[in-house]
Amino acid sequence: MTETPTEAVTFNKDIKPLFRESDRTAMKGAFDLWSYDDVRAHADAIASHLRDGSMPCDGAWPFERVALFNRWLADGAPA
């Protein structure tokens, strides 16, 4: 059986759309969730907060979204 390659997870296509305008506004004092450079620079901390459910502040993401963010990070966080 041949494994089908999975499509690459990228910031612009997959990760940025996960963050709502309200998430961006809430974090704007620290960094911009719609900026690849900012999210990449803070990716480990963001991932930690996503995993423990403390981000976003109005309720934890479903497992699938957290897994997608973690996959993006594990794949080298492509733009």
Buried (B, 14 or more C-beta within 10 A) or exposed (E): EEEEEEEEBBBEEBBBEBBEEEBBEBBEEEBBBBBBEBBBEBBEEBBEBBBEEEBBEEEBBEEEBBEBBBBBBEEEBBE
